[in-house]
Amino acid sequence: MSKLLIVDDEAKIRIVVKEYAEFEGFETDEAQNGMEAVEKARNNDYDLIIMDVMMPKLDGFSACKEIRKTKKTPIIMLSARGEEYDKLFGFELGIDDYVVKPFSPKELLARIRAVLTRSNAVKVQEDVVTYQGLVINMTAREVTIDGQRIQMTPKEYELLFYLVKNMNIALSREKLLEEVWGFDFYGDDRTVDTHIKMLRNSLGEYRNLIITLRGMGYKFEKI
């Protein structure tokens, strides 16, 4: 079941979207402003976010920009403004669709399903990441360079896959420890540095795809 976050300062709109979405089988959550939306997006994994543009505390565009720093969740913007400039600005921020108010709830649900279909297709493709002669197949748990399978430790695989799934996102050593090693790990962040060194050695000529962020951590980036 897909989970939607409905963000709008107008309770009536949240109620209408919630009723139609739940009737179609979606699970829903709500936020009344941009600040609340950013906080909920950080702490939860939603399949799609429906976000109004004009809201108190933090507008929809600013909230989208903040969410995009850590999450790739598809976003549909709602706005009473239908000017081309506003739409283009939204798409430049990385939104997936733009719906002008007043809107038909049925049309919005159709757009939600279309965005989710595209998003799910991309997720399947992202299970296999290719860069020149490097192929990272997360489903098969296999890494090859020029057709030759690379042997790595289980933790190297987990570390690489987490970096790749969060491609272009800066990840602190603490975040890597938490997500790859778990809360019950006893040690320090030098463990991350050691495994990054091992992983780079395994990747050979592609070692530079793992970027060091001085004083912070690492990120995986296609050069």
C-alpha positions in Angstrom: 0.0 0.0 0.0 1.4 3.4 -1.0 1.6 6.1 1.6 0.9 9.7 0.7 1.8 12.9 2.7 -0.9 15.6 2.1 0.4 19.1 2.8 -1.9 22.1 2.7 -2.8 24.8 5.2 -6.5 24.5 4.2 -8.1 21.7 6.2 -10.9 21.3 3.6 -8.5 20.5 0.9 -6.6 18.0 3.0 -9.9 16.3 4.0 -11.1 16.0 0.3 -7.7 14.6 -0.9 -7.5 12.3 2.1 -11.0 10.9 1.5 -10.5 10.2 -2.2 -7.0 8.8 -1.7 -8.1 6.4 1.1 -11.1 5.3 -1.0 -8.6 4.3 -3.7 -6.6 2.3 -1.2 -3.8 4.7 -0.3 -2.6 5.3 3.3 -2.3 9.0 4.1 -0.6 11.4 6.5 -1.1 15.1 6.8 0.9 18.3 7.4 -0.5 21.8 7.8 2.6 23.8 6.7 6.0 23.5 5.0 7.9 23.2 8.2 5.8 20.3 9.4 6.1 18.7 6.0 9.9 18.8 6.0 10.0 17.3 9.5 7.7 14.5 8.6 9.5 13.8 5.3 12.8 13.4 7.3 11.3 11.0 9.8 9.1 8.9 7.5 9.3 7.2 4.1 6.4 8.3 1.9 5.8 7.1 -1.6 4.6 10.5 -2.7 4.0 14.0 -1.3 1.2 16.3 -2.4 2.2 19.9 -1.4 0.5 23.2 -1.6 2.7 26.2 -2.7 1.3 29.0 -0.6 1.6 28.1 3.1 2.6 29.8 6.3 6.0 29.3 8.1 7.6 27.7 5.0 6.2 27.8 1.4 5.9 24.7 -0.7 8.8 25.5 -3.0 11.1 26.0 0.0 9.9 22.9 1.6 10.5 20.9 -1.6 14.0 22.3 -1.8 14.7 21.1 1.8 13.2 17.7 1.3 15.2 17.2 -1.9 18.4 17.5 0.2 17.8 14.1 1.8 14.9 12.4 -0.1 13.9 11.6 -3.7 10.3 11.2 -2.8 8.0 12.2 -5.8 6.3 15.5 -5.2 3.1 16.9 -6.8 2.6 20.6 -6.2 -0.8 22.3 -5.8 -1.2 26.0 -6.5 -3.8 28.6 -7.3 -1.1 30.1 -9.5 -1.1 28.6 -13.0 1.6 30.9 -14.6 4.3 29.2 -16.7 7.0 30.7 -14.5 5.7 29.1 -11.4 5.4 25.7 -13.1 8.9 25.9 -14.5 10.4 27.0 -11.2 8.8 24.0 -9.5 10.1 21.5 -12.1 13.6 23.0 -11.8 13.4 22.2 -8.1 12.7 18.6 -9.0 8.9 18.3 -8.6 7.2 15.6 -10.6 3.9 17.3 -11.4 2.0 20.6 -11.0 -1.7 20.8 -10.4 -3.6 24.2 -10.5 -6.4 24.9 -8.0 -9.3 24.4 -8.2 -8.7 20.8 -9.3 -10.7 17.7 -9.7 -9.9 15.1 -7.0 -10.4 12.4 -9.6 -7.8 14.0 -11.9 -5.4 14.5 -9.0 -5.7 10.8 -8.1 -5.0 9.9 -11.8 -1.9 12.1 -11.7 -0.8 10.4 -8.4 -1.1 7.0 -9.9 0.8 8.1 -13.0 3.7 9.6 -11.0 3.9 6.5 -8.8 4.0 4.3 -11.9 6.9 6.3 -13.3 8.6 6.3 -9.9 8.4 2.6 -9.4 9.8 2.0 -12.9 12.8 4.2 -12.1 13.3 2.3 -8.8 13.5 -1.0 -10.7 16.1 0.5 -13.1 18.1 2.0 -10.2 18.7 -1.5 -8.8 21.3 -1.8 -11.5 23.7 1.1 -11.8 26.2 1.3 -14.7 29.1 3.7 -15.1 31.4 2.9 -18.0 32.8 -0.6 -17.3 31.4 -0.7 -13.7 28.1 -2.5 -13.1 26.5 -2.5 -9.6 23.6 -4.9 -9.5 22.0 -4.5 -6.1 19.3 -7.1 -6.7 21.8 -9.8 -7.6 24.3 -8.5 -5.0 26.9 -8.4 -7.6 29.6 -5.9 -8.8 31.5 -6.3 -12.0 34.3 -4.3 -13.7 34.6 -5.0 -17.5 32.6 -8.1 -17.1 34.7 -9.5 -14.2 33.0 -10.1 -10.9 34.6 -8.3 -8.0 34.9 -10.2 -4.7 34.1 -8.0 -1.7 33.2 -8.5 2.0 29.5 -8.5 3.0 30.0 -5.1 4.7 31.7 -3.7 1.6 28.6 -4.7 -0.4 26.3 -3.1 2.2 28.3 0.1 2.3 28.5 0.4 -1.5 24.8 -0.3 -2.0 23.8 2.3 0.6 26.1 4.9 -1.0 24.7 4.2 -4.4 21.1 4.2 -3.3 21.8 7.7 -1.9 23.8 8.8 -4.9 24.9 12.5 -4.9 23.7 12.9 -1.2 26.3 13.8 1.4 26.4 11.2 4.1 28.1 11.7 7.5 30.2 9.0 9.1 27.6 8.8 11.8 24.8 8.3 9.3 26.7 5.5 7.6 27.4 3.8 10.9 23.8 4.0 11.9 22.4 2.7 8.5 25.1 0.1 7.6 26.3 -1.1 10.9 23.2 -0.5 13.0 22.5 1.1 16.4 24.0 -1.7 18.3 27.5 -1.3 16.8 30.3 -0.6 19.3 33.1 1.3 17.8 33.9 4.7 16.2 33.8 6.4 12.8 37.3 5.2 11.9 35.5 1.9 11.1 33.8 3.8 8.2 37.1 5.2 6.9 38.7 1.7 7.0 35.9 0.2 5.0 35.8 3.0 2.5 39.5 2.4 1.9 38.8 -1.3 1.4 35.9 -0.5 -0.9 38.0 1.9 -3.0 40.7 -0.7 -3.4 38.0 -3.2 -4.6 36.7 -0.7 -7.1 40.1 -0.1 -8.6 40.0 2.5 -11.4 36.5 3.5 -10.2 37.6 4.4 -6.7 37.2 8.1 -7.4 33.4 7.7 -7.6 33.4 7.7 -3.8 34.0 11.3 -2.9 35.5 12.3 0.5 33.8 15.2 2.2 36.4 16.6 4.5 35.3 16.8 8.1 31.9 15.3 7.3 31.8 11.9 5.5 31.4 10.6 1.9 29.1 10.4 -1.1 28.9 8.4 -4.3 28.9 10.5 -7.4 29.2 9.7 -11.1 32.0 11.9 -12.3 
